[in-house]
Amino acid sequence: MTHFEKLLNSHLDELFSFAQSKIKNPQLAADVVQDSLMKALKNQDSVKKEKSIRAWLYQILRNTINDLYRKNYHNPIDQAEMDTFASAEELDHLACRCIEKLLPSLNDDYAFMIRELELKQQPVQKIANTLGINENNLKVKRFRARKQLKQRLEETCRICAKHGCLDCDCERS
């Protein structure tokens, strides 16, 4: 077993617990975790620092859950199968509630981009057209917007932001 595989295994239980909190069917949750780990293995070269692997794995898992939900949301399935998924409201909770509260503290364009691209998942081309810029310029601005948001999260939330903002309880504290 490689060092990277050992790192993946060290996070397996918490990834599975997270998936089970979002997907009601335990077998489907296990499949999603397995798919996420396979994606992580394929893309292990994209992890720059070993310290950031946990947040990176959660991001892959969240994306895999969202992809599964979208795939089945757009393709009709029977109600019994639909009951295995978390509701749309539960999926919305994947994004930390702190983000919405912090948007007004960002540059206006950055707040708009985060809201439209990250939270509403609007197409890049549409947002570039709205802002009157090309897609490459939007990518640069998006990077800067994410960086500014990360800074605000770290200033405000401290611990949860540094650990991927996973269902944090900032609002309750």
N, C-alpha and C positions, 0 to 999 in steps of 0.2 A: 504494500500500500504506500503510495507516494505521500509526501508531506501535505500536499494540497488536498488529497482525499481525506487525510486525517483531520484537517481543518474543517472540511465539509461535514464529516461525521460528528465533530464536536458541536455542531449547530443543529443537527438533525432533529432532536426532540423539540427544541423551541420552534423550529420551522413547522414541524408537524402540528404543534399546538396552535400556532398562528393560523395555519391553513384550516384546521378544524373549527376555529372560531369564525371563519368566513364561509366555510362550506359545510353544510349539515351532514352530508354523507361521508363517513370516515374513509371508505374505500376511494371515493373520488378525491378527497383531501390528500390521501397518500399518493394517488396518481399525480396530482398537481405538484406535490413536493418532489416526487421522482423526476417529473419533467423539468422542474426548476433546477434540480441538481445536475441533470444531463446538460442543460444550457450552461450552467456554471462550469462544468468540466470542459465543454467545447470552447468557452471563452475565458479560460483561466488566465490567459496572457493579458487580459484587459485590467486585471486587478493590479494596481500600482503598489499598494502597501498592504501588508498582512493585517494591520490594525483596522483597515476599512472593509475587510471581507464580510463581516456580519451585516453591515448596512447594505452592501452590494448584494448579498444573498437575499435579504428581505426585499430589495427592489426587484430582483428577478422573480421572486415568488409573487409579489403583488402584481407584477405585469402578467405573469402566467394566469393568476386568478382572474384578473380583468379580461384577458384574452378569452379565457374559457367562458366567462359570463357573456361577453359580447358575442362570441360565436353562437352560443345557445340562445341569446336574446333575439338575434336576427333570424335564426332558423327555428321555426316552430317545433316545439317538443311537447310531449304530454305533461300534464300537470304533476304527476308523480315524480317525473324527472326534474321538473322545475323546482319542486320543493327541496331538492338537494342543494340548491344555491342560496346564498345569503341574499336578502332583499337588496334592491338598489340603494335604499337608505343605508343599509349596513356597509355596502361597498363604498359609498360616499365617505364613510367614516375612516376609510383607509388613509385619506389625506388628513393630516393633523389639523384640528380646528384652529390651531394657532395661526396657520397660514392666512386664513381669511381675515383674522383680526390684525395681522401685520401688513396686509396689502396697502392700506393707506399710508404707511410709513415709508413706502418705496417711491422711487421716481415714478411719475404718472405712467410713462410708457412701459416701465418695467412691471408695474402692478397690472396693467392691462394685459401684457404678454403672459404673465404667470396665470392670471385668471383664465384667459382664453386658451392658451396652449397647454397648460399643465392641468388645470382643474376642469375645464370644459372640453379639452382635447380637440380643439378646432384645428382644421388643416393649416399647415404652415403658410401655404400660398395665400390663403384667404386673409390671414393676419398680416402678411407682408403687404398685400394690396391695400388693406385698411390703413396701415401705417404709411403707405406710399414709399416703401423701400423694397429692395430686392431680397431674395431668400438668403443669400450669403450674409448680407448686412443684418437680417433678422437673427441669424444664428449667432452672430457676435453679440448682438443686444440680448438675446436669450441667455447666453452664457453669463453676461454681466448681471442680468436680472436674477438669475439663480444664485449667483455669488452674493449679491446684495441681500437676497432673501435668507440665504444661509447665515450671513452675518447677523441679521436681525433675529433669527431663530436662536442662534447661539447666545446673543445678548439677553434675550427674553426667557428662553426655555432652558438654557444651559444643558442639563444632562440629556433630556430627550432629543434635542437637536443633534447632539454629538453621537447619539446611538440610533440615528435613522428616524427619529420622530415616530416611533411605533406605538400607535394608540396611546399617546401620552395622556397624562391627566392634568395638563397645565390649567385647564379651566376650573378644576376642582381645588387646586391649591391656592 
